[in-house]
């Protein structure tokens, strides 16, 4: 059964989280990181917001 308008959230694997961290340290943009990981930019953005450390 299809549910229109409802999207499943993509779970980000540990290796992808590490890749996001490396790319952020290299000042790579969110859209470019998403393209490299083959995910939606909003997935990368959510992952960054969810796992950032506030100083």
mmCIF entry with sequence, helices, sheets and N, C-alpha, C, O atoms, coordinates in Angstrom:
data_MODEL
# 
_entry.id   MODEL 
# 
_entity.id                         1 
_entity.type                       polymer 
_entity.pdbx_number_of_molecules   1 
# 
_entity_poly.entity_id                      1 
_entity_poly.type                           'polypeptide(L)' 
_entity_poly.nstd_linkage                   no 
_entity_poly.nstd_monomer                   no 
_entity_poly.pdbx_seq_one_letter_code       
;(UNK)(UNK)(UNK)(UNK)(UNK)(UNK)(UNK)(UNK)(UNK)(UNK)(UNK)(UNK)(UNK)(UNK)(UNK)(UNK)
(UNK)(UNK)(UNK)(UNK)(UNK)(UNK)(UNK)(UNK)(UNK)(UNK)(UNK)(UNK)(UNK)(UNK)(UNK)(UNK)
(UNK)(UNK)(UNK)(UNK)(UNK)(UNK)(UNK)(UNK)(UNK)(UNK)(UNK)(UNK)(UNK)(UNK)(UNK)(UNK)
(UNK)(UNK)(UNK)(UNK)(UNK)(UNK)(UNK)
;
_entity_poly.pdbx_seq_one_letter_code_can   XXXXXXXXXXXXXXXXXXXXXXXXXXXXXXXXXXXXXXXXXXXXXXXXXXXXXXX 
_entity_poly.pdbx_strand_id                 A 
# 
loop_
_entity_poly_seq.entity_id 
_entity_poly_seq.num 
_entity_poly_seq.mon_id 
_entity_poly_seq.hetero 
1 1  UNK n 
1 2  UNK n 
1 3  UNK n 
1 4  UNK n 
1 5  UNK n 
1 6  UNK n 
1 7  UNK n 
1 8  UNK n 
1 9  UNK n 
1 10 UNK n 
1 11 UNK n 
1 12 UNK n 
1 13 UNK n 
1 14 UNK n 
1 15 UNK n 
1 16 UNK n 
1 17 UNK n 
1 18 UNK n 
1 19 UNK n 
1 20 UNK n 
1 21 UNK n 
1 22 UNK n 
1 23 UNK n 
1 24 UNK n 
1 25 UNK n 
1 26 UNK n 
1 27 UNK n 
1 28 UNK n 
1 29 UNK n 
1 30 UNK n 
1 31 UNK n 
1 32 UNK n 
1 33 UNK n 
1 34 UNK n 
1 35 UNK n 
1 36 UNK n 
1 37 UNK n 
1 38 UNK n 
1 39 UNK n 
1 40 UNK n 
1 41 UNK n 
1 42 UNK n 
1 43 UNK n 
1 44 UNK n 
1 45 UNK n 
1 46 UNK n 
1 47 UNK n 
1 48 UNK n 
1 49 UNK n 
1 50 UNK n 
1 51 UNK n 
1 52 UNK n 
1 53 UNK n 
1 54 UNK n 
1 55 UNK n 
# 
_struct_asym.id          A 
_struct_asym.entity_id   1 
# 
loop_
_struct_conf.conf_type_id 
_struct_conf.id 
_struct_conf.pdbx_PDB_helix_id 
_struct_conf.beg_label_comp_id 
_struct_conf.beg_label_asym_id 
_struct_conf.beg_label_seq_id 
_struct_conf.pdbx_beg_PDB_ins_code 
_struct_conf.end_label_comp_id 
_struct_conf.end_label_asym_id 
_struct_conf.end_label_seq_id 
_struct_conf.pdbx_end_PDB_ins_code 
_struct_conf.beg_auth_comp_id 
_struct_conf.beg_auth_asym_id 
_struct_conf.beg_auth_seq_id 
_struct_conf.end_auth_comp_id 
_struct_conf.end_auth_asym_id 
_struct_conf.end_auth_seq_id 
_struct_conf.pdbx_PDB_helix_class 
_struct_conf.details 
_struct_conf.pdbx_PDB_helix_length 
HELX_P HELX_P1 AA1 UNK A 14 ? UNK A 25 ? UNK A 14 UNK A 25 1 ? 12 
HELX_P HELX_P2 AA2 UNK A 30 ? UNK A 37 ? UNK A 30 UNK A 37 1 ? 8  
HELX_P HELX_P3 AA3 UNK A 41 ? UNK A 51 ? UNK A 41 UNK A 51 1 ? 11 
# 
_struct_conf_type.id          HELX_P 
_struct_conf_type.criteria    ? 
_struct_conf_type.reference   ? 
# 
loop_
_atom_site.group_PDB 
_atom_site.id 
_atom_site.type_symbol 
_atom_site.label_atom_id 
_atom_site.label_alt_id 
_atom_site.label_comp_id 
_atom_site.label_asym_id 
_atom_site.label_entity_id 
_atom_site.label_seq_id 
_atom_site.pdbx_PDB_ins_code 
_atom_site.Cartn_x 
_atom_site.Cartn_y 
_atom_site.Cartn_z 
_atom_site.occupancy 
_atom_site.B_iso_or_equiv 
_atom_site.pdbx_formal_charge 
_atom_site.auth_seq_id 
_atom_site.auth_comp_id 
_atom_site.auth_asym_id 
_atom_site.auth_atom_id 
_atom_site.pdbx_PDB_model_num 
ATOM 1   N N  . UNK A 1 1  ? 0.839  -1.178 0.000  1.00 0.00 ? 1  UNK A N  1 
ATOM 2   C CA . UNK A 1 1  ? 0.000  0.000  0.000  1.00 0.00 ? 1  UNK A CA 1 
ATOM 3   C C  . UNK A 1 1  ? 0.885  1.243  0.000  1.00 0.00 ? 1  UNK A C  1 
ATOM 4   O O  . UNK A 1 1  ? 1.832  1.328  0.782  1.00 0.00 ? 1  UNK A O  1 
ATOM 5   N N  . UNK A 1 2  ? 0.588  2.191  -0.858 1.00 0.00 ? 2  UNK A N  1 
ATOM 6   C CA . UNK A 1 2  ? 1.378  3.408  -0.959 1.00 0.00 ? 2  UNK A CA 1 
ATOM 7   C C  . UNK A 1 2  ? 0.765  4.512  -0.100 1.00 0.00 ? 2  UNK A C  1 
ATOM 8   O O  . UNK A 1 2  ? -0.453 4.652  0.006  1.00 0.00 ? 2  UNK A O  1 
ATOM 9   N N  . UNK A 1 3  ? 1.638  5.270  0.492  1.00 0.00 ? 3  UNK A N  1 
ATOM 10  C CA . UNK A 1 3  ? 1.215  6.426  1.284  1.00 0.00 ? 3  UNK A CA 1 
ATOM 11  C C  . UNK A 1 3  ? 1.778  7.657  0.608  1.00 0.00 ? 3  UNK A C  1 
ATOM 12  O O  . UNK A 1 3  ? 2.978  7.915  0.696  1.00 0.00 ? 3  UNK A O  1 
ATOM 13  N N  . UNK A 1 4  ? 0.959  8.399  -0.045 1.00 0.00 ? 4  UNK A N  1 
ATOM 14  C CA . UNK A 1 4  ? 1.417  9.585  -0.730 1.00 0.00 ? 4  UNK A CA 1 
ATOM 15  C C  . UNK A 1 4  ? 1.603  10.730 0.257  1.00 0.00 ? 4  UNK A C  1 
ATOM 16  O O  . UNK A 1 4  ? 0.786  10.944 1.153  1.00 0.00 ? 4  UNK A O  1 
ATOM 17  N N  . UNK A 1 5  ? 2.697  11.457 0.070  1.00 0.00 ? 5  UNK A N  1 
ATOM 18  C CA . UNK A 1 5  ? 2.970  12.596 0.927  1.00 0.00 ? 5  UNK A CA 1 
ATOM 19  C C  . UNK A 1 5  ? 3.699  12.234 2.211  1.00 0.00 ? 5  UNK A C  1 
ATOM 20  O O  . UNK A 1 5  ? 4.083  13.126 2.968  1.00 0.00 ? 5  UNK A O  1 
ATOM 21  N N  . UNK A 1 6  ? 3.899  10.952 2.473  1.00 0.00 ? 6  UNK A N  1 
ATOM 22  C CA . UNK A 1 6  ? 4.614  10.524 3.669  1.00 0.00 ? 6  UNK A CA 1 
ATOM 23  C C  . UNK A 1 6  ? 5.936  9.911  3.230  1.00 0.00 ? 6  UNK A C  1 
ATOM 24  O O  . UNK A 1 6  ? 5.965  8.975  2.431  1.00 0.00 ? 6  UNK A O  1 
ATOM 25  N N  . UNK A 1 7  ? 7.030  10.450 3.762  1.00 0.00 ? 7  UNK A N  1 
ATOM 26  C CA . UNK A 1 7  ? 8.343  9.945  3.379  1.00 0.00 ? 7  UNK A CA 1 
ATOM 27  C C  . UNK A 1 7  ? 8.986  9.249  4.560  1.00 0.00 ? 7  UNK A C  1 
ATOM 28  O O  . UNK A 1 7  ? 8.896  9.707  5.699  1.00 0.00 ? 7  UNK A O  1 
ATOM 29  N N  . UNK A 1 8  ? 9.631  8.141  4.270  1.00 0.00 ? 8  UNK A N  1 
ATOM 30  C CA . UNK A 1 8  ? 10.371 7.466  5.328  1.00 0.00 ? 8  UNK A CA 1 
ATOM 31  C C  . UNK A 1 8  ? 11.689 8.195  5.553  1.00 0.00 ? 8  UNK A C  1 
ATOM 32  O O  . UNK A 1 8  ? 12.318 8.666  4.605  1.00 0.00 ? 8  UNK A O  1 
ATOM 33  N N  . UNK A 1 9  ? 12.093 8.283  6.788  1.00 0.00 ? 9  UNK A N  1 
ATOM 34  C CA . UNK A 1 9  ? 13.372 8.899  7.091  1.00 0.00 ? 9  UNK A CA 1 
ATOM 35  C C  . UNK A 1 9  ? 14.481 7.887  6.876  1.00 0.00 ? 9  UNK A C  1 
ATOM 36  O O  . UNK A 1 9  ? 14.343 6.706  7.196  1.00 0.00 ? 9  UNK A O  1 
ATOM 37  N N  . UNK A 1 10 ? 15.572 8.370  6.334  1.00 0.00 ? 10 UNK A N  1 
ATOM 38  C CA . UNK A 1 10 ? 16.716 7.507  6.044  1.00 0.00 ? 10 UNK A CA 1 
ATOM 39  C C  . UNK A 1 10 ? 17.595 7.441  7.283  1.00 0.00 ? 10 UNK A C  1 
ATOM 40  O O  . UNK A 1 10 ? 17.940 8.470  7.865  1.00 0.00 ? 10 UNK A O  1 
ATOM 41  N N  . UNK A 1 11 ? 17.954 6.225  7.683  1.00 0.00 ? 11 UNK A N  1 
ATOM 42  C CA . UNK A 1 11 ? 18.888 6.073  8.795  1.00 0.00 ? 11 UNK A CA 1 
ATOM 43  C C  . UNK A 1 11 ? 20.301 6.223  8.258  1.00 0.00 ? 11 UNK A C  1 
ATOM 44  O O  . UNK A 1 11 ? 20.667 5.609  7.256  1.00 0.00 ? 11 UNK A O  1 
ATOM 45  N N  . UNK A 1 12 ? 21.078 7.036  8.927  1.00 0.00 ? 12 UNK A N  1 
ATOM 46  C CA . UNK A 1 12 ? 22.449 7.280  8.495  1.00 0.00 ? 12 UNK A CA 1 
ATOM 47  C C  . UNK A 1 12 ? 23.367 6.315  9.221  1.00 0.00 ? 12 UNK A C  1 
ATOM 48  O O  . UNK A 1 12 ? 23.335 6.214  10.447 1.00 0.00 ? 12 UNK A O  1 
ATOM 49  N N  . UNK A 1 13 ? 24.179 5.613  8.461  1.00 0.00 ? 13 UNK A N  1 
ATOM 50  C CA . UNK A 1 13 ? 25.089 4.630  9.035  1.00 0.00 ? 13 UNK A CA 1 
ATOM 51  C C  . UNK A 1 13 ? 26.309 5.319  9.623  1.00 0.00 ? 13 UNK A C  1 
ATOM 52  O O  . UNK A 1 13 ? 26.604 6.468  9.294  1.00 0.00 ? 13 UNK A O  1 
ATOM 53  N N  . UNK A 1 14 ? 27.015 4.610  10.494 1.00 0.00 ? 14 UNK A N  1 
ATOM 54  C CA . UNK A 1 14 ? 28.196 5.165  11.151 1.00 0.00 ? 14 UNK A CA 1 
ATOM 55  C C  . UNK A 1 14 ? 29.222 5.645  10.141 1.00 0.00 ? 14 UNK A C  1 
ATOM 56  O O  . UNK A 1 14 ? 29.797 6.720  10.309 1.00 0.00 ? 14 UNK A O  1 
ATOM 57  N N  . UNK A 1 15 ? 29.462 4.864  9.093  1.00 0.00 ? 15 UNK A N  1 
ATOM 58  C CA . UNK A 1 15 ? 30.460 5.263  8.095  1.00 0.00 ? 15 UNK A CA 1 
ATOM 59  C C  . UNK A 1 15 ? 30.045 6.553  7.397  1.00 0.00 ? 15 UNK A C  1 
ATOM 60  O O  . UNK A 1 15 ? 30.902 7.353  7.022  1.00 0.00 ? 15 UNK A O  1 
ATOM 61  N N  . UNK A 1 16 ? 28.753 6.764  7.219  1.00 0.00 ? 16 UNK A N  1 
ATOM 62  C CA . UNK A 1 16 ? 28.268 8.002  6.625  1.00 0.00 ? 16 UNK A CA 1 
ATOM 63  C C  . UNK A 1 16 ? 28.419 9.169  7.598  1.00 0.00 ? 16 UNK A C  1 
ATOM 64  O O  . UNK A 1 16 ? 28.737 10.284 7.183  1.00 0.00 ? 16 UNK A O  1 
ATOM 65  N N  . UNK A 1 17 ? 28.195 8.922  8.879  1.00 0.00 ? 17 UNK A N  1 
ATOM 66  C CA . UNK A 1 17 ? 28.389 9.977  9.880  1.00 0.00 ? 17 UNK A CA 1 
ATOM 67  C C  . UNK A 1 17 ? 29.843 10.430 9.916  1.00 0.00 ? 17 UNK A C  1 
ATOM 68  O O  . UNK A 1 17 ? 30.133 11.621 10.030 1.00 0.00 ? 17 UNK A O  1 
ATOM 69  N N  . UNK A 1 18 ? 30.749 9.466  9.818  1.00 0.00 ? 18 UNK A N  1 
ATOM 70  C CA . UNK A 1 18 ? 32.179 9.793  9.801  1.00 0.00 ? 18 UNK A CA 1 
ATOM 71  C C  . UNK A 1 18 ? 32.508 10.599 8.552  1.00 0.00 ? 18 UNK A C  1 
ATOM 72  O O  . UNK A 1 18 ? 33.265 11.568 8.613  1.00 0.00 ? 18 UNK A O  1 
ATOM 73  N N  . UNK A 1 19 ? 31.939 10.199 7.423  1.00 0.00 ? 19 UNK A N  1 
ATOM 74  C CA . UNK A 1 19 ? 32.158 10.918 6.163  1.00 0.00 ? 19 UNK A CA 1 
ATOM 75  C C  . UNK A 1 19 ? 31.626 12.347 6.259  1.00 0.00 ? 19 UNK A C  1 
ATOM 76  O O  . UNK A 1 19 ? 32.268 13.278 5.773  1.00 0.00 ? 19 UNK A O  1 
ATOM 77  N N  . UNK A 1 20 ? 30.474 12.526 6.874  1.00 0.00 ? 20 UNK A N  1 
ATOM 78  C CA . UNK A 1 20 ? 29.914 13.872 7.062  1.00 0.00 ? 20 UNK A CA 1 
ATOM 79  C C  . UNK A 1 20 ? 30.874 14.710 7.899  1.00 0.00 ? 20 UNK A C  1 
ATOM 80  O O  . UNK A 1 20 ? 31.155 15.860 7.561  1.00 0.00 ? 20 UNK A O  1 
ATOM 81  N N  . UNK A 1 21 ? 31.373 14.141 8.984  1.00 0.00 ? 21 UNK A N  1 
ATOM 82  C CA . UNK A 1 21 ? 32.295 14.882 9.854  1.00 0.00 ? 21 UNK A CA 1 
ATOM 83  C C  . UNK A 1 21 ? 33.552 15.298 9.100  1.00 0.00 ? 21 UNK A C  1 
ATOM 84  O O  . UNK A 1 21 ? 33.995 16.442 9.205  1.00 0.00 ? 21 UNK A O  1 
ATOM 85  N N  . UNK A 1 22 ? 34.121 14.376 8.346  1.00 0.00 ? 22 UNK A N  1 
ATOM 86  C CA . UNK A 1 22 ? 35.337 14.678 7.577  1.00 0.00 ? 22 UNK A CA 1 
ATOM 87  C C  . UNK A 1 22 ? 35.070 15.796 6.582  1.00 0.00 ? 22 UNK A C  1 
ATOM 88  O O  . UNK A 1 22 ? 35.840 16.750 6.477  1.00 0.00 ? 22 UNK A O  1 
ATOM 89  N N  . UNK A 1 23 ? 33.970 15.664 5.856  1.00 0.00 ? 23 UNK A N  1 
ATOM 90  C CA . UNK A 1 23 ? 33.640 16.669 4.838  1.00 0.00 ? 23 UNK A CA 1 
ATOM 91  C C  . UNK A 1 23 ? 33.345 18.030 5.449  1.00 0.00 ? 23 UNK A C  1 
ATOM 92  O O  . UNK A 1 23 ? 33.700 19.052 4.862  1.00 0.00 ? 23 UNK A O  1 
ATOM 93  N N  . UNK A 1 24 ? 32.699 18.070 6.624  1.00 0.00 ? 24 UNK A N  1 
ATOM 94  C CA . UNK A 1 24 ? 32.438 19.352 7.279  1.00 0.00 ? 24 UNK A CA 1 
ATOM 95  C C  . UNK A 1 24 ? 33.743 20.025 7.689  1.00 0.00 ? 24 UNK A C  1 
ATOM 96  O O  . UNK A 1 24 ? 33.877 21.245 7.596  1.00 0.00 ? 24 UNK A O  1 
ATOM 97  N N  . UNK A 1 25 ? 34.701 19.222 8.143  1.00 0.00 ? 25 UNK A N  1 
ATOM 98  C CA . UNK A 1 25 ? 36.007 19.782 8.514  1.00 0.00 ? 25 UNK A CA 1 
ATOM 99  C C  . UNK A 1 25 ? 36.735 20.356 7.303  1.00 0.00 ? 25 UNK A C  1 
ATOM 100 O O  . UNK A 1 25 ? 37.569 21.252 7.436  1.00 0.00 ? 25 UNK A O  1 
ATOM 101 N N  . UNK A 1 26 ? 36.413 19.832 6.118  1.00 0.00 ? 26 UNK A N  1 
ATOM 102 C CA . UNK A 1 26 ? 37.000 20.331 4.874  1.00 0.00 ? 26 UNK A CA 1 
ATOM 103 C C  . UNK A 1 26 ? 36.167 21.465 4.267  1.00 0.00 ? 26 UNK A C  1 
ATOM 104 O O  . UNK A 1 26 ? 36.436 21.913 3.152  1.00 0.00 ? 26 UNK A O  1 
ATOM 105 N N  . UNK A 1 27 ? 35.159 21.923 5.007  1.00 0.00 ? 27 UNK A N  1 
ATOM 106 C CA . UNK A 1 27 ? 34.262 23.004 4.575  1.00 0.00 ? 27 UNK A CA 1 
ATOM 107 C C  . UNK A 1 27 ? 33.473 22.660 3.309  1.00 0.00 ? 27 UNK A C  1 
ATOM 108 O O  . UNK A 1 27 ? 33.204 23.534 2.484  1.00 0.00 ? 27 UNK A O  1 
ATOM 109 N N  . UNK A 1 28 ? 33.108 21.395 3.162  1.00 0.00 ? 28 UNK A N  1 
ATOM 110 C CA . UNK A 1 28 ? 32.267 20.964 2.052  1.00 0.00 ? 28 UNK A CA 1 
ATOM 111 C C  . UNK A 1 28 ? 30.816 21.299 2.389  1.00 0.00 ? 28 UNK A C  1 
ATOM 112 O O  . UNK A 1 28 ? 30.384 21.127 3.529  1.00 0.00 ? 28 UNK A O  1 
ATOM 113 N N  . UNK A 1 29 ? 30.076 21.769 1.410  1.00 0.00 ? 29 UNK A N  1 
ATOM 114 C CA . UNK A 1 29 ? 28.679 22.149 1.613  1.00 0.00 ? 29 UNK A CA 1 
ATOM 115 C C  . UNK A 1 29 ? 27.769 20.940 1.823  1.00 0.00 ? 29 UNK A C  1 
ATOM 116 O O  . UNK A 1 29 ? 28.096 19.818 1.437  1.00 0.00 ? 29 UNK A O  1 
ATOM 117 N N  . UNK A 1 30 ? 26.640 21.196 2.436  1.00 0.00 ? 30 UNK A N  1 
ATOM 118 C CA . UNK A 1 30 ? 25.672 20.140 2.737  1.00 0.00 ? 30 UNK A CA 1 
ATOM 119 C C  . UNK A 1 30 ? 25.171 19.469 1.457  1.00 0.00 ? 30 UNK A C  1 
ATOM 120 O O  . UNK A 1 30 ? 25.037 18.246 1.416  1.00 0.00 ? 30 UNK A O  1 
ATOM 121 N N  . UNK A 1 31 ? 24.900 20.242 0.429  1.00 0.00 ? 31 UNK A N  1 
ATOM 122 C CA . UNK A 1 31 ? 24.420 19.659 -0.833 1.00 0.00 ? 31 UNK A CA 1 
ATOM 123 C C  . UNK A 1 31 ? 25.466 18.743 -1.459 1.00 0.00 ? 31 UNK A C  1 
ATOM 124 O O  . UNK A 1 31 ? 25.130 17.685 -1.990 1.00 0.00 ? 31 UNK A O  1 
ATOM 125 N N  . UNK A 1 32 ? 26.716 19.140 -1.398 1.00 0.00 ? 32 UNK A N  1 
ATOM 126 C CA . UNK A 1 32 ? 27.787 18.311 -1.955 1.00 0.00 ? 32 UNK A CA 1 
ATOM 127 C C  . UNK A 1 32 ? 27.953 17.026 -1.144 1.00 0.00 ? 32 UNK A C  1 
ATOM 128 O O  . UNK A 1 32 ? 28.150 15.953 -1.714 1.00 0.00 ? 32 UNK A O  1 
ATOM 129 N N  . UNK A 1 33 ? 27.874 17.131 0.178  1.00 0.00 ? 33 UNK A N  1 
ATOM 130 C CA . UNK A 1 33 ? 27.960 15.941 1.039  1.00 0.00 ? 33 UNK A CA 1 
ATOM 131 C C  . UNK A 1 33 ? 26.811 14.996 0.714  1.00 0.00 ? 33 UNK A C  1 
ATOM 132 O O  . UNK A 1 33 ? 27.012 13.788 0.596  1.00 0.00 ? 33 UNK A O  1 
ATOM 133 N N  . UNK A 1 34 ? 25.622 15.538 0.572  1.00 0.00 ? 34 UNK A N  1 
ATOM 134 C CA . UNK A 1 34 ? 24.445 14.719 0.253  1.00 0.00 ? 34 UNK A CA 1 
ATOM 135 C C  . UNK A 1 34 ? 24.625 14.012 -1.085 1.00 0.00 ? 34 UNK A C  1 
ATOM 136 O O  . UNK A 1 34 ? 24.274 12.840 -1.224 1.00 0.00 ? 34 UNK A O  1 
ATOM 137 N N  . UNK A 1 35 ? 25.168 14.717 -2.062 1.00 0.00 ? 35 UNK A N  1 
ATOM 138 C CA . UNK A 1 35 ? 25.398 14.111 -3.369 1.00 0.00 ? 35 UNK A CA 1 
ATOM 139 C C  . UNK A 1 35 ? 26.401 12.961 -3.258 1.00 0.00 ? 35 UNK A C  1 
ATOM 140 O O  . UNK A 1 35 ? 26.208 11.908 -3.866 1.00 0.00 ? 35 UNK A O  1 
ATOM 141 N N  . UNK A 1 36 ? 27.468 13.160 -2.484 1.00 0.00 ? 36 UNK A N  1 
ATOM 142 C CA . UNK A 1 36 ? 28.474 12.114 -2.306 1.00 0.00 ? 36 UNK A CA 1 
ATOM 143 C C  . UNK A 1 36 ? 27.904 10.876 -1.616 1.00 0.00 ? 36 UNK A C  1 
ATOM 144 O O  . UNK A 1 36 ? 28.285 9.749  -1.935 1.00 0.00 ? 36 UNK A O  1 
ATOM 145 N N  . UNK A 1 37 ? 26.986 11.092 -0.665 1.00 0.00 ? 37 UNK A N  1 
ATOM 146 C CA . UNK A 1 37 ? 26.397 9.980  0.089  1.00 0.00 ? 37 UNK A CA 1 
ATOM 147 C C  . UNK A 1 37 ? 25.128 9.431  -0.570 1.00 0.00 ? 37 UNK A C  1 
ATOM 148 O O  . UNK A 1 37 ? 24.568 8.427  -0.129 1.00 0.00 ? 37 UNK A O  1 
ATOM 149 N N  . UNK A 1 38 ? 24.691 10.105 -1.622 1.00 0.00 ? 38 UNK A N  1 
ATOM 150 C CA . UNK A 1 38 ? 23.481 9.706  -2.338 1.00 0.00 ? 38 UNK A CA 1 
ATOM 151 C C  . UNK A 1 38 ? 22.241 9.738  -1.430 1.00 0.00 ? 38 UNK A C  1 
ATOM 152 O O  . UNK A 1 38 ? 21.434 8.808  -1.423 1.00 0.00 ? 38 UNK A O  1 
ATOM 153 N N  . UNK A 1 39 ? 22.115 10.827 -0.671 1.00 0.00 ? 39 UNK A N  1 
ATOM 154 C CA . UNK A 1 39 ? 20.948 11.051 0.182  1.00 0.00 ? 39 UNK A CA 1 
ATOM 155 C C  . UNK A 1 39 ? 20.444 12.472 -0.057 1.00 0.00 ? 39 UNK A C  1 
ATOM 156 O O  . UNK A 1 39 ? 21.103 13.269 -0.723 1.00 0.00 ? 39 UNK A O  1 
ATOM 157 N N  . UNK A 1 40 ? 19.296 12.773 0.481  1.00 0.00 ? 40 UNK A N  1 
ATOM 158 C CA . UNK A 1 40 ? 18.704 14.093 0.386  1.00 0.00 ? 40 UNK A CA 1 
ATOM 159 C C  . UNK A 1 40 ? 19.478 15.068 1.271  1.00 0.00 ? 40 UNK A C  1 
ATOM 160 O O  . UNK A 1 40 ? 19.901 14.685 2.362  1.00 0.00 ? 40 UNK A O  1 
ATOM 161 N N  . UNK A 1 41 ? 19.681 16.323 0.836  1.00 0.00 ? 41 UNK A N  1 
ATOM 162 C CA . UNK A 1 41 ? 20.372 17.300 1.679  1.00 0.00 ? 41 UNK A CA 1 
ATOM 163 C C  . UNK A 1 41 ? 19.725 17.485 3.057  1.00 0.00 ? 41 UNK A C  1 
ATOM 164 O O  . UNK A 1 41 ? 20.416 17.776 4.033  1.00 0.00 ? 41 UNK A O  1 
ATOM 165 N N  . UNK A 1 42 ? 18.396 17.316 3.136  1.00 0.00 ? 42 UNK A N  1 
ATOM 166 C CA . UNK A 1 42 ? 17.734 17.459 4.437  1.00 0.00 ? 42 UNK A CA 1 
ATOM 167 C C  . UNK A 1 42 ? 18.157 16.349 5.392  1.00 0.00 ? 42 UNK A C  1 
ATOM 168 O O  . UNK A 1 42 ? 18.177 16.554 6.606  1.00 0.00 ? 42 UNK A O  1 
ATOM 169 N N  . UNK A 1 43 ? 18.492 15.183 4.862  1.00 0.00 ? 43 UNK A N  1 
ATOM 170 C CA . UNK A 1 43 ? 18.976 14.081 5.704  1.00 0.00 ? 43 UNK A CA 1 
ATOM 171 C C  . UNK A 1 43 ? 20.308 14.464 6.343  1.00 0.00 ? 43 UNK A C  1 
ATOM 172 O O  . UNK A 1 43 ? 20.521 14.242 7.535  1.00 0.00 ? 43 UNK A O  1 
ATOM 173 N N  . UNK A 1 44 ? 21.199 15.038 5.542  1.00 0.00 ? 44 UNK A N  1 
ATOM 174 C CA . UNK A 1 44 ? 22.502 15.465 6.050  1.00 0.00 ? 44 UNK A CA 1 
ATOM 175 C C  . UNK A 1 44 ? 22.319 16.582 7.073  1.00 0.00 ? 44 UNK A C  1 
ATOM 176 O O  . UNK A 1 44 ? 22.947 16.577 8.131  1.00 0.00 ? 44 UNK A O  1 
ATOM 177 N N  . UNK A 1 45 ? 21.460 17.532 6.746  1.00 0.00 ? 45 UNK A N  1 
ATOM 178 C CA . UNK A 1 45 ? 21.206 18.649 7.651  1.00 0.00 ? 45 UNK A CA 1 
ATOM 179 C C  . UNK A 1 45 ? 20.668 18.173 8.998  1.00 0.00 ? 45 UNK A C  1 
ATOM 180 O O  . UNK A 1 45 ? 21.126 18.628 10.046 1.00 0.00 ? 45 UNK A O  1 
ATOM 181 N N  . UNK A 1 46 ? 19.695 17.256 8.972  1.00 0.00 ? 46 UNK A N  1 
ATOM 182 C CA . UNK A 1 46 ? 19.137 16.711 10.219 1.00 0.00 ? 46 UNK A CA 1 
ATOM 183 C C  . UNK A 1 46 ? 20.209 15.989 11.015 1.00 0.00 ? 46 UNK A C  1 
ATOM 184 O O  . UNK A 1 46 ? 20.269 16.115 12.238 1.00 0.00 ? 46 UNK A O  1 
ATOM 185 N N  . UNK A 1 47 ? 21.049 15.239 10.332 1.00 0.00 ? 47 UNK A N  1 
ATOM 186 C CA . UNK A 1 47 ? 22.103 14.481 11.005 1.00 0.00 ? 47 UNK A CA 1 
ATOM 187 C C  . UNK A 1 47 ? 23.085 15.421 11.693 1.00 0.00 ? 47 UNK A C  1 
ATOM 188 O O  . UNK A 1 47 ? 23.532 15.147 12.807 1.00 0.00 ? 47 UNK A O  1 
ATOM 189 N N  . UNK A 1 48 ? 23.419 16.519 11.041 1.00 0.00 ? 48 UNK A N  1 
ATOM 190 C CA . UNK A 1 48 ? 24.330 17.506 11.626 1.00 0.00 ? 48 UNK A CA 1 
ATOM 191 C C  . UNK A 1 48 ? 23.697 18.119 12.871 1.00 0.00 ? 48 UNK A C  1 
ATOM 192 O O  . UNK A 1 48 ? 24.335 18.206 13.920 1.00 0.00 ? 48 UNK A O  1 
ATOM 193 N N  . UNK A 1 49 ? 22.441 18.543 12.753 1.00 0.00 ? 49 UNK A N  1 
ATOM 194 C CA . UNK A 1 49 ? 21.749 19.179 13.883 1.00 0.00 ? 49 UNK A CA 1 
ATOM 195 C C  . UNK A 1 49 ? 21.573 18.213 15.051 1.00 0.00 ? 49 UNK A C  1 
ATOM 196 O O  . UNK A 1 49 ? 21.692 18.605 16.212 1.00 0.00 ? 49 UNK A O  1 
ATOM 197 N N  . UNK A 1 50 ? 21.289 16.953 14.739 1.00 0.00 ? 50 UNK A N  1 
ATOM 198 C CA . UNK A 1 50 ? 21.032 15.952 15.780 1.00 0.00 ? 50 UNK A CA 1 
ATOM 199 C C  . UNK A 1 50 ? 22.287 15.591 16.563 1.00 0.00 ? 50 UNK A C  1 
ATOM 200 O O  . UNK A 1 50 ? 22.208 15.291 17.754 1.00 0.00 ? 50 UNK A O  1 
ATOM 201 N N  . UNK A 1 51 ? 23.435 15.617 15.911 1.00 0.00 ? 51 UNK A N  1 
ATOM 202 C CA . UNK A 1 51 ? 24.650 15.106 16.532 1.00 0.00 ? 51 UNK A CA 1 
ATOM 203 C C  . UNK A 1 51 ? 25.725 16.146 16.813 1.00 0.00 ? 51 UNK A C  1 
ATOM 204 O O  . UNK A 1 51 ? 26.849 15.792 17.168 1.00 0.00 ? 51 UNK A O  1 
ATOM 205 N N  . UNK A 1 52 ? 25.396 17.416 16.659 1.00 0.00 ? 52 UNK A N  1 
ATOM 206 C CA . UNK A 1 52 ? 26.423 18.434 16.915 1.00 0.00 ? 52 UNK A CA 1 
ATOM 207 C C  . UNK A 1 52 ? 26.639 18.592 18.410 1.00 0.00 ? 52 UNK A C  1 
ATOM 208 O O  . UNK A 1 52 ? 25.759 18.325 19.229 1.00 0.00 ? 52 UNK A O  1 
ATOM 209 N N  . UNK A 1 53 ? 27.826 19.028 18.725 1.00 0.00 ? 53 UNK A N  1 
ATOM 210 C CA . UNK A 1 53 ? 28.186 19.276 20.120 1.00 0.00 ? 53 UNK A CA 1 
ATOM 211 C C  . UNK A 1 53 ? 28.232 20.782 20.325 1.00 0.00 ? 53 UNK A C  1 
ATOM 212 O O  . UNK A 1 53 ? 28.978 21.492 19.651 1.00 0.00 ? 53 UNK A O  1 
ATOM 213 N N  . UNK A 1 54 ? 27.437 21.250 21.250 1.00 0.00 ? 54 UNK A N  1 
ATOM 214 C CA . UNK A 1 54 ? 27.392 22.681 21.540 1.00 0.00 ? 54 UNK A CA 1 
ATOM 215 C C  . UNK A 1 54 ? 28.497 23.018 22.524 1.00 0.00 ? 54 UNK A C  1 
ATOM 216 O O  . UNK A 1 54 ? 28.646 22.364 23.556 1.00 0.00 ? 54 UNK A O  1 
ATOM 217 N N  . UNK A 1 55 ? 29.267 24.042 22.196 1.00 0.00 ? 55 UNK A N  1 
ATOM 218 C CA . UNK A 1 55 ? 30.362 24.474 23.085 1.00 0.00 ? 55 UNK A CA 1 
ATOM 219 C C  . UNK A 1 55 ? 29.978 25.702 23.847 1.00 0.00 ? 55 UNK A C  1 
ATOM 220 O O  . UNK A 1 55 ? 30.770 26.209 24.641 1.00 0.00 ? 55 UNK A O  1 
# 
